[in-house]
Amino acid sequence: MSDNKLFVVSTSTMASVSTSIMGADMSMIPARYVLVAMMLNALSSLIIATIMAPVKKEEDEEFNIKDIPQAD
């Protein structure tokens, strides 16, 4: 995985992994607003991360799910 793709994935993950804060917010305001805000946060972080570190398609970067080792 290229550095740019790793950055985009990491940024998106960190932006959407705030479950404890989301639970605290749901006790203060209605849950539907918190859930919409979380989705918008994840989407906007993906957009900003892609702008900061654009991902270029490489020909040899194809993943075959059958080649990935599975844990027993």
N, C-alpha and C positions, 0 to 999 in steps of 0.2 A: 504494500500500500504506500502510495506516495505521501510525502510530508504534508502536502496541501489537503489531500483527502483525510488524513489523520487529524489535521487541525479542524476541518469542517465537522467531522464526526464528534470529536472531543468537545467542541464548542456547543454543538447542538445538544449533546448529552448533558453537559453541565448546566445548560440553560433550562432543561426540562426535568432535572432531577432535584426538585425542591419539594418533595412530598411532605416533609415535616412543616415547612412554611405554609404549604397549601392547606394542610389540616388546620393549622392555627388561623389562617384567613377565613376558612369556612365557618369557624365559630363566630366570626365578627360580621361577615356579610353573606348574602345568599350564595349557595354553592354554584349556581349556574354562572354567576359572574366570575368566580374564581376559576372554574373550568375553562371558560372562554378565554380568560386572560392567560392561562397556562398554554393553551393551543396557540394563541397569538405570539406568546413569548418564544415558543419553540420554532415557529415559522420565521419570525423576524431574526432570531439568532442564526438560523440556517442561511437566510438571505445575506445578512451582514458578513458571516464567515465566508461565504462563497465569493462575495465581493472582495474581501481582504485577501483571500488565498484562492484564486481561480483554479479550477480543476481542469486539466487538459486530458482528453481521451488518448490513451495509449493503445496501440494495436495489440500488444502482447499481454494486456491486463484483462484477461478473462478468467472467471472463476467457474469451476465445475463443482457442483455440490457433492458429487460422488467422490471427488478426490479429497474432501475434507475428512480427517480422521474423527471418528465418533467415540465419545467416552462410554465405557460400559457401566 
